C-alpha cells in the first residue's frame, strides 16, 4: 500500500478493483461467460439465487450502497438477490439459516459478530453452499471456511485517520464506536491510536438511538474542552456529531469513516475535514458477482488473501475524483491514483 501525493491511500496487488479482476478472469481463455464480463446476455445464463445477509442497523444508509452494488451485479449476472439484515449476531445467524433452507446457490455475509455467526456459516458450507464475506470479518473468514473476503482493512483505515489528524495538528481525538463488540469498529480505533501522535480515546454510543449518540458526544465535549478532534465510524453518526459539536460550543474538527452524500457535502463546504472511504459499492458488487464466478468456473478472487476495497482518504484535495458517487452520477468506484 502506498500513499499518493493527494493524501489518498492507494492499494496495490490484491487490493485493486475486485470487479476489474473479475473481468480479467472472464476474459481469459476458458473463463466464464458472465454478462458482467462481456459474455452472454444475463438472460442466457443459468439463473442462480444469492442471499446477502448483513448486520445493518435500520436507517444506516451505508448499507444502501452495498445493496445497490449487489443488485447491479445480480442484474448483470442473472442472479436473484435475497437481501436481509439484523444487527444482532444471533438473529443474523438465523437469517443465514433461513437462506440455507431456501436452497440458495451462494451466500454473502458480514462477520461483525463472527462468534455468533460461526455455526450458521459452517452449516451453510456443510450444505455445499459457497459462502463469501464482506465488510467485517477479515481476521475471521479463513477460520470459518469462507471462500473470500471483500472489504477494507479496518486497522489500516484507522491508521489513515490518525495520519490525517497528525497533518491537521490535532492533539486529543475521540473515536466514536456506535456498536460495542463490533470487531471492525474496534480495529479502526486501534489503528487510529497506533499512528496518531496525540491522545485518543474510545467513546461508546448506542448507534440505534441517535438521541443517545448526540447527547453522549455533546456531554463528552462539554466535559473535556481539550478534545480537538472527533472521528465517527459511519456517515449518519458524523451528521449527528456535527450537531453535537455545535451544541457543545466545541472547536473540535470532525471526520468520519464511510461516506454518503451528506458527508461529501460537508467535506466540500469545509465543515468536515476528511472521510475514510471503504468503497461499499465495490464490496456489494464484487462479492455478489463472485458467486457467479465460482459457480461457472470455480474461480475465487484474492488467492487466499482478503480482496481490499479500501481505505481511501477523501478530503478537499481529491474531492472531485469521487463526485460522481455522491452528486447523482453513476455508482462508479474511485480510481486509484499512483
C-alpha positions in Angstrom: 0.0 0.0 0.0 1.3 3.5 -0.9 0.2 7.0 -0.1 -0.3 9.3 -3.1 0.6 12.9 -3.3 -3.0 13.8 -2.8 -3.2 12.1 0.6 -5.2 9.1 -0.5 -4.3 5.6 0.4 -3.8 3.5 -2.7 -3.9 -0.2 -2.5 -1.8 -2.4 -4.8 -1.5 -6.0 -5.6 -4.6 -7.8 -4.5 -6.0 -4.6 -3.1 -7.1 -3.4 -6.5 -10.6 -3.3 -8.0 -12.2 -6.6 -7.4 -14.7 -6.1 -10.1 -12.0 -5.4 -12.6 -10.2 -8.6 -11.6 -13.4 -10.4 -12.3 -13.5 -9.0 -15.8 -9.9 -10.1 -16.4 -10.7 -13.6 -15.2 -13.7 -13.8 -17.5 -11.6 -12.6 -20.5 -9.1 -15.4 -20.1 -9.3 -18.5 -22.2 -11.8 -20.8 -20.7 -13.2 -18.1 -18.4 -16.9 -17.9 -17.5 -19.3 -16.2 -19.9 -20.9 -13.9 -17.3 -22.9 -11.0 -18.5 -20.9 -8.6 -16.4 -17.8 -9.9 -18.1 -18.8 -9.1 -21.6 -20.0 -12.7 -22.3 -23.6 -13.9 -22.9 -26.5 -11.7 -22.1 -27.7 -12.1 -18.5 -30.9 -14.0 -19.5 -28.8 -16.6 -21.3 -27.0 -17.6 -18.0 -28.3 -20.2 -15.7 -30.3 -18.4 -13.0 -28.8 -18.5 -9.5 -30.2 -17.4 -6.2 -27.9 -15.4 -3.8 -28.5 -14.4 -0.2 -26.9 -11.2 1.1 -27.1 -11.2 4.9 -25.7 -8.1 6.7 -25.6 -6.7 10.2 -27.1 -3.4 9.0 -29.0 -1.4 11.6 -32.3 0.2 10.5 -31.7 3.6 8.9 -28.0 3.3 8.2 -27.7 4.5 4.6 -24.2 3.0 4.3 -25.8 -0.4 3.6 -27.9 1.0 0.8 -24.7 1.5 -1.2 -23.6 -2.1 -0.6 -27.1 -3.3 -1.6 -27.0 -1.2 -4.7 -23.7 -2.8 -5.8 -25.1 -6.2 -5.2 -28.3 -5.5 -7.1 -26.3 -4.3 -10.1 -24.1 -7.4 -10.0 -27.2 -9.6 -9.7 -28.8 -7.9 -12.8 -25.7 -8.3 -14.9 -25.3 -12.0 -13.9 -28.9 -13.3 -13.8 -28.9 -13.7 -10.1 -31.9 -13.5 -7.8 -30.7 -11.4 -4.8 -32.3 -12.1 -1.4 -31.3 -9.3 1.0 -31.8 -9.4 4.8 -30.2 -7.8 7.8 -30.1 -7.7 11.6 -27.5 -6.0 13.8 -28.0 -8.7 16.5 -25.5 -11.6 15.8 -27.8 -14.4 16.8 -30.7 -13.1 14.7 -28.3 -12.5 11.8 -27.2 -16.2 12.1 -30.9 -17.2 11.9 -31.2 -15.3 8.6 -28.3 -17.3 7.2 -30.0 -20.5 8.3 -33.1 -19.4 6.5 -31.1 -18.8 3.4 -29.8 -22.4 3.6 -33.4 -23.6 3.9 -34.3 -21.6 0.8 -31.8 -23.5 -1.2 -29.7 -20.6 -2.3 -26.7 -21.1 -4.6 -24.4 -18.7 -2.7 -24.3 -16.6 0.5 -22.6 -13.3 1.0 -22.4 -12.4 4.7 -20.9 -9.9 7.1 -19.0 -11.2 10.1 -19.1 -8.3 12.6 -20.1 -10.9 15.3 -18.1 -13.8 14.0 -18.5 -16.0 17.0 -22.3 -15.7 16.8 -22.2 -16.4 13.0 -19.8 -19.4 13.0 -22.4 -22.1 13.5 -24.7 -20.9 10.7 -21.8 -20.3 8.3 -20.4 -23.8 9.0 -23.9 -25.3 8.4 -24.2 -23.4 5.0 -20.7 -24.7 3.9 -21.6 -28.2 5.0 -24.7 -28.0 2.9 -22.5 -27.3 -0.2 -23.3 -23.6 -0.4 -20.3 -21.3 -1.2 -20.0 -18.5 1.3 -18.3 -15.2 0.8 -17.9 -12.4 3.4 -17.8 -8.6 3.1 -17.2 -5.6 5.2 -16.4 -7.2 8.5 -14.5 -10.4 9.2 -11.1 -10.1 7.6 -9.4 -11.8 10.5 -12.0 -14.5 10.9 -13.2 -15.6 7.4 -10.5 -18.1 6.8 -11.1 -19.9 10.1 -14.8 -20.2 9.3 -14.1 -21.7 5.9 -15.4 -18.7 3.9 -14.0 -18.7 0.3 -13.0 -15.0 0.1 -13.5 -11.7 1.9 -14.2 -8.3 0.3 -13.6 -5.1 2.3 -11.1 -2.7 3.7 -8.5 -3.5 6.4 -10.1 -1.8 9.4 -6.8 -1.3 11.3 -5.2 0.4 8.3 -8.3 2.6 7.9 -7.8 3.8 11.4 -4.1 4.4 10.8 -5.0 6.5 7.8 -7.3 8.6 10.0 -4.6 9.0 12.6 -2.2 10.3 10.0 -4.7 12.8 8.7 -5.3 14.1 12.2 -1.5 14.4 12.6 -1.3 16.5 9.5 -4.2 18.7 10.8 -2.4 19.3 14.0 -4.9 17.8 16.4 -3.8 16.6 19.8 -6.8 15.0 21.5 -9.3 12.9 19.5 -12.2 10.8 20.5 -13.1 7.7 18.4 -16.9 7.2 18.5 -18.0 3.5 18.3 -21.7 3.0 17.7 -21.8 -0.8 18.2 -19.8 -2.2 21.1 -18.3 -5.5 20.4 -18.1 -4.9 16.6 -14.5 -6.2 15.9 -14.1 -4.0 12.8 -15.0 -0.7 14.6 -12.8 -1.6 17.5 -9.9 -2.2 15.0 -10.4 1.2 13.4 -10.0 2.9 16.8 -6.9 0.8 17.5 -5.5 1.8 14.1 -6.1 5.5 15.0 -4.3 5.1 18.3 -1.4 3.4 16.5 -0.5 6.3 14.2 -2.0 9.3 16.0 0.7 11.3 17.8 -1.7 12.8 20.3 -4.1 11.3 22.8 -7.1 9.2 21.6 -10.0 7.8 23.5 -12.8 5.5 22.5 -16.3 6.8 23.2 -19.1 4.2 23.0 -22.6 5.3 21.9 -25.8 3.5 21.2 -25.9 3.6 17.4 -29.6 2.6 17.1 -30.6 5.6 19.2 -29.5 8.9 17.6 -30.7 10.9 20.6 -28.2 8.9 22.7 -25.5 9.4 20.1 -26.0 13.2 20.1 -26.2 13.6 23.9 -23.2 11.3 24.6 -20.9 13.2 22.2 -22.2 16.6 23.4 -21.6 15.6 27.1 -18.1 14.4 26.4 -17.2 17.6 24.6 -18.6 19.7 27.3 -16.8 17.7 30.0 -13.4 17.9 28.2 -12.7 21.1 26.3 -9.2 19.8 25.3 -10.8 17.5 22.7 -10.0 19.0 19.3 -11.0 16.1 17.0 -13.9 13.7 16.6 -13.8 10.6 14.5 -17.1 8.8 13.9 -17.3 5.4 12.3 -20.3 5.8 10.0 -21.8 8.6 7.9 -25.1 9.0 9.8 -23.2 9.4 13.1 -21.0 12.1 11.5 -24.0 14.2 10.7 -25.2 13.8 14.3 -21.8 14.6 15.7 -21.7 17.8 13.7 -24.7 19.0 15.7 -23.2 17.8 18.9 -20.0 19.8 18.3 -22.1 22.9 17.7 -24.3 22.3 20.7 -21.3 21.8 22.9 -19.7 25.0 21.7 -16.6 23.0 20.8 -13.9 23.9 18.2 -13.2 20.2 17.5 -12.8 19.2 13.9 -14.9 16.4 12.5 -14.0 13.4 10.4 -15.6 10.0 9.7 -15.1 6.6 8.2 -17.6 5.7 5.5 -19.2 8.3 3.2 -22.6 9.4 1.9 -23.8 12.5 0.1 -24.1 14.5 3.3 -20.5 13.7 4.2 -19.4 14.6 0.7 -21.2 18.0 1.0 -19.7 18.5 4.5 -16.2 18.0 3.2 -17.0 20.2 0.3 -18.1 23.1 2.5 -15.3 22.6 5.0 -17.4 21.5 8.0 -15.8 18.1 7.9 -12.0 17.7 7.3 -11.9 14.2 5.7 -13.6 10.9 5.2 -12.2 7.3 5.0 -14.0 5.5 2.2 -14.1 1.7 2.0 -16.0 1.9 -1.3 -19.0 -0.2 -0.2 -20.4 -0.3 -3.8 -17.4 -2.4 -4.8 -18.0 -4.7 -1.8 -21.6 -5.4 -2.8 -20.9 -5.8 -6.5 -17.7 -7.9 -6.3 -18.9 -10.3 -3.7 -22.2 -11.0 -5.5 -20.5 -11.5 -8.8 -18.1 -13.8 -7.0 -20.9 -16.3 -6.7 -21.4 -16.4 -10.5 -17.6 -16.8 -11.0 -17.4 -19.6 -8.5 -20.4 -21.4 -9.9 -19.3 -21.2 -13.5 -15.6 -22.0 -13.2 -14.6 -22.4 -9.6 -12.9 -19.0 -9.7 -12.1 -17.4 -6.3 -10.6 -13.8 -6.2 -7.9 -13.0 -3.8 -5.6 -16.0 -3.9 -6.4 -16.8 -0.3 -6.0 -13.2 0.8 -8.6 -10.6 1.5 -9.6 -8.5 -1.5 -9.2 -5.0 -0.3 -11.7 -2.3 -1.4 -10.1 0.5 0.7 -9.3 2.5 2.6 -9.3 5.7 0.5 -8.9 9.1 2.2 -11.3 11.6 0.7 -10.6 15.3 1.5 -10.7 18.7 -0.1 -7.7 17.9 -2.3 -9.3 15.0 -4.1 -13.0 15.5 -3.6 -13.7 16.0 -7.3 -12.5 12.5 -8.1 -15.4 10.9 -6.2 -18.1 13.4 -7.1 -19.9 11.0 -9.4 -20.7 8.8 -6.5 -22.4 11.4 -4.5 -23.8 14.0 -6.9 -26.2 11.9 -8.9 -23.6 10.2 -11.1 -23.1 6.6 -11.7 -22.1 4.4 -8.7 -18.6 4.1 -10.0 -15.7 3.0 -7.9 -13.0 5.5 -7.1 -10.0 5.1 -9.4 -6.7 4.5 -7.6 -4.0 7.2 -8.0 -0.4 6.4 -8.4 
